[in-house]
Amino acid sequence: MKAASMAAGLGICQEKAQLESSYKRAKDAFDTARSVLRKKVGKSSHAEFVKLERATDLAWDRLDDAMREFATHLREHGCGVCQDILPSGKPIW
């Protein structure tokens, strides 16, 4: 039996696994960017802060896209329940 057939037989959705992995990577990248930004508040030049803020915004946009793609797949494909996905909306950091 081929791997894809075995995965389908076991109820494992490869696309779900890929989207979940992308979501987790995006979440980790956002958490890191937000942490760095928070640590630099009041301790960095304005230019450095703006650069870090833009990086954090970009990481948020990527996380938002990953959350949306993952949630859409789960809803449309019906292959699982999403417990770790937050509602969309830019957080206040």
Buried (B, 14 or more C-beta within 10 A) or exposed (E): EEEEEEBEEEEBBEEBEEBBEBBEEBBEBBEEBBEEBEEBEEEBEEEEBEBBBEBBBEBBEBBBBBBEBBBEBBEEEEBBEBEEBEEEEEEEB
